[in-house]
């Protein structure tokens, strides 16, 4: 090699070819004034910069943004200092070595920079560190226990979750084997650390590990053999332990529940059938087999649910559609036994899967034959009980009627008898006017008897109101005044009734019905009041309805008897010997009802009674 005086010096061809075989390497020789004397290397070729473009150029001009530490190493090399450093330049990482070049006299005549692009290596190292960091983060923070086991079966790494899973700290487990913790009965399920196939085989069932507190927890584990990267020799294994104690207990309870359900299925008195989407029988319990008179094998292979039910029963389609729409349904159907005999059954179905392609349903069926017979017997019993009550009530009604008839008829007959005896005995001493007066008395008592007999007859036949109502024009104000006048004459005194009536109140209705309403309400009010007291009568028109209100200050109705005031022949216990058959309010109630009206009675004993009646202004036909 000639002396380096700044002139271009030829480089040995072998040296140039060698450097070109190193694609990530560049060699630059620089002078004391930091100019490039020569440059070779495959890295220069990949950057598209030829060595001819570098020779003679100042290094600082070629790489003006070079790192400061690299520029400093240039000066240090010219002072005899060798520098080795890693620098980052334009997102690439280089391993640089800057050394002085000396002549035979050991004088520094130049410097040389050897740079190797290690960007890919650095990225690989970074990726490895990230993977290792991620793995450690996973191990350190996983809820599962992660362990590394050597060929001696000892733990050489234990993740912090050991304390949560088994109660031990990692240090308490390091150096120990799994046999120090596994239940003796489960020891055969642990892998042999010397055989990779044994390590990689996950056991079919969890095994029990002793917790630090002394109890055992169920652990589900999986392992993987660990090999040396250079020799592929087996180093041990990495295993993951998961606490599945809660799941194991749940599975045990599930198995117990399934066993209980099986017992219930086998021993239920109700028929239970599992069917598929085609109505085929998948399972049937003994009660269902007995109910339909078929074996389970026959039910599963020879018939469908449709063969067990009467499809002509319209309730079947309604129940079937309900189950399809809501997933469940319940109702009464008709079943058919093996010999075709129909019988009533109660069915309750539930879909297990709404997917039509995999739908199955549980159906519970109960034979209702005995219940139907019992229900029919109850209905018959209820009919007999109702008939007995009616007969009993009719008997009581007849008794009350006969008592009232005997009592009410006694007085008219006595009057008639006395009057006839007077006429017969003193006929020669009576003038025609006196005889006429006595006959008139007899006629009045006979009329009274006739009226009572008519009311009794109507009450017995249930015809207190005509079968069809007339609809003629009636002036209720005039009718009320007329009836009040008649009753005042009967009670031998005027002014008994205080009438608050409009001058005229025309309505359309049946005259007899309205007369009976006014007559009995006004009569009762006067009859059960003191002779010196007044009866208030109010009549108004509200919209299309007529309202009658009659208020007295008489004896009133006892509270415990007010519910019975509309019964035929009923008389309050506080009435005493006041005459009457007990039909007045019964007639009024039926007349008001026939007119589509309403009647309300309020009463306070010893203070009086108010009768309120509301009737449409137009009634009858």
C-alpha positions, 0 to 999 in steps of 0.5 A: 500500500502506498503512503496516504497523502490524499491521492487516490490509492487503488484498493486490492480487488480481493479486499473490495470483493470481500466487503461487498459480500457483507450487505449490512457493512460499510468501511470508510477510511478518512483523513486527518481533515475528516475527508473520505479517502475510500469507502467500500461495503455492500451496505453502500450498494444497497443505499444507492451511493457509490464509493466514487461519490464519497471519496474526497468529500468531507464526512460532515458534509456527507452526513451533516445530521450524523449523531454527535457521538459519532463525530466525536469518535472521528476525532478520538480515533485521530488521537489514538482512541478506539471507539465502539458504539451503537448509533441510530441514524435515519431510523436505522441502528448501526454498530460502529467501530472507529479506530486509528490507522498507523504507519510503520512508525506507529504514527496515526495517519488516518482513521477508519469507520466500520459500520454494520446495520443491525436494525433487523437484529435490534427489531428482533431483540425488541420483539423477543423482549416484548414477547417475554414481557407479555408472557411475564405479564400474562403469567404474573397477572393471570388468574390461573396458576402458571408453573415451570417444572424441571426434569426432576419434577420440581417447580422452578417458576411459580406465578403469583396467582399461587396464593389465590389458587392454593394459598401458598406464595411462589417461594413456598412452592419453589423446589417442591414437586406436585406430589407434595400437594396432590391428593394421594388418590389422584397421584396416578393422574399426574404426568411423568416429567421425563416423557413429553407425550405424558406431559402434553396429555391433559387428564380427563378429569380435574385432580385435587390439590391441597390448599394451604388451609388444609382443604382440597381444591379441584384443579384442571390443568394443561401442560406443554413440554419445554425444549432447548432451542439449540439441542431440542432436548427436553428441559421440563414442562410449563403447566397451567392450573385452574381452580374449578372447585365451584364448577366441580361442585356445580356439576355434582349438584347437576348430576344429583339434580339429574338423578332426582329428575330421573326418579321424578320422571320414573315415579310420577303419577302424571304421564310425561312425554318428550317429543320432537318437532315431528311429534315423535315420542323420544321418551315416555315414563311408566305413567304415560305408558299406563295411561295410553295402554302402550309400552315405551318401545311402542310409543317411541317406534310405532306412534306419534303424539297425534295418535295419542290425542283426539285431533278432532277436539278443537281445543287441540289446535288452540293449544298447539298454536299457543305452544308454537307462539309462546313456547308453552301452553296448558289446557284440557284435551281428549286422549285415546287409549290403545283400544281407541277409548277416549278419555279427558286429560289435562296437558301442559307443554313446554318447548325446550328449543325455539329453533324449529329444526331442533325443537323438542317439547316436554308434555305432562299429561294427567288423566282427568277421568276420575276428576270429571266423575267427581266434578259431575258428582259435585255438580249434581250435589250442588243441584240437589242442594240448590233444589233443597234450598229452594224448597226450604225457602218456598216452605218458609215463604208459604209459612210466612204467607199463611201466617199473614193471610190468617192474620190479615183475613181475620179482621175483615171476616170479623167485621163482616161477621159482626155487621151481618149479625147486627143487620140480622138482629136489628133489621126491624129497627134499622132504617134503609140508610143504616142498612145501606151503610152496613152493606157498604161496610161489608162490600169494603171488607170483601174488596179488601179481601179480594185485593189481598187474594189478588196480590197473594196469587200474583206473588205465588205465580211470580207475576207481580208485573204484567208480561208486557208493559203498555206505553201510554201517556201518563201525568205522574204529578196528577197520578201522585196527587190522586193516590195521595188523596185516596190514601189520606181518605183511607187514613182518615186525615188530610195533609198527611202528604207534603207534595213537592211536584211539578204542575204536570210531568207527562211520561210514557208507560204502563198506568198499572205499573206506575200506580202500583209503584206510587201506591205502595211506596206512599202507603208504606210511608204513612202506614209505618209513621205516626199519625201526626207526622208528615210524609215528604213526596218529591217528584222531579225530571232529570234529563230523560229520567223521572226521580221519585223520593219519599221520606218519612219519620216512622219506625224505620227498618232494623239494620240487620233486616234491610237486606231482606226488605224486597223478599215476598211476605217479609215483615220487619220484626219491629212492625208489630201488629201493623197490618200488611202482607209484606208484599209492598216493596216486592211489588215496587221492586219488580215494577221498577225493574220492569221499567229498567229503573233503579230503587234504593232504600236507606233507613235508620231505626226510629228515625225514618226511611227514604225511598229513592226511585229513578225510572226512564221517562219512556217505558213499555212498548 
